[in-house]
Amino acid sequence: MPNTPNETVIESAREAAKIEFMYRDDDRAPLPVASVEKRDGRWVAVMPFGGYTYRVADEAQANLFKEVFDAHVAELCGG
């Protein structure tokens, strides 16, 4: 897979967090967090709602996506 610029990964993580927040229906539930996995030899960040994946170039970018996603969800939820 071609290298995705980190700026694109960050922007995508923030957009994914906004979507996750829009579908959040229980304010008392734990904050949703993304996970990082290696599937079929490729690194992905996995969204908590629906298990959608975001494919990235390497483990570092998957962790960057997770970090930005988790922080933005917490920010949107007032945490």
Number of C-alpha atoms within 10 A of each C-alpha: 8 6 9 13 11 15 9 11 22 18 14 16 27 20 14 21 25 16 13 19 18 10 9 14 8 8 8 6 8 7 15 17 18 25 19 20 17 13 11 7 7 13 21 25 26 20 21 14 14 8 11 13 17 17 20 23 17 15 16 13 22 24 19 18 30 25 16 20 29 19 17 20 23 16 11 13 12 7 9
